[in-house]
Each structure stands twice: as structure tokens, then as C-alpha cells.
């Protein structure tokens, strides 16, 4: 009976070690630099020419200075002269 128990424990340890790396990988919620979460779209300064207010503050938002930011249009149109929300492409979940 001891041999069966040892085999069962060994099987459980192997199963956990195989499953654990996948679980750890899915726990990371932050997007990679150069990407945006699903609700935002990646833009460079030229691509935001439809929103002059966004172009004006682009360099302030682009804190990692890679020339890319994430933009999400406001659902109800322009608000106070801005067409949407801007975040740097290295920002956390939005």
C-alpha cells in the first residue's frame, strides 16, 4: 500500500508543477509596453490628428517616450474639447 501512496503523491506533485506555470502566467493583468487593453487602441501622434487636443498633450502622456499611447473615445462624443481618454501604453489595466 505504501508504494501506491508514494506513486499517487508523486503524480499529484507532477500535476501541480505542470499546472502552476500556466496559472502564474494568467495572473499578470498589465499589458505589455507597446500594447493596450481591449477597450483602448494604440496610436502614434500622427494617428491622433483627428483630436488636436490629444496631439497637444501627447508628449506629456507618453511617459516612456516610445511614441505610442492608448486612446479610448468617449462614448457620448467630445467632452470639453477632448474626443477621448489617453493613457501611456505602459499603464496598468484600464
Secondary structure, DSSP 8 states (H G I E B T S, - for coil): -HHHHHHHHHHHHHHHHHHHHHHHHHT--S--TT---TT-EEE-TGGGTT-HHHHHHHHHH-TT-SS-EEEEE-TTS-BTTB-EEEEETT----
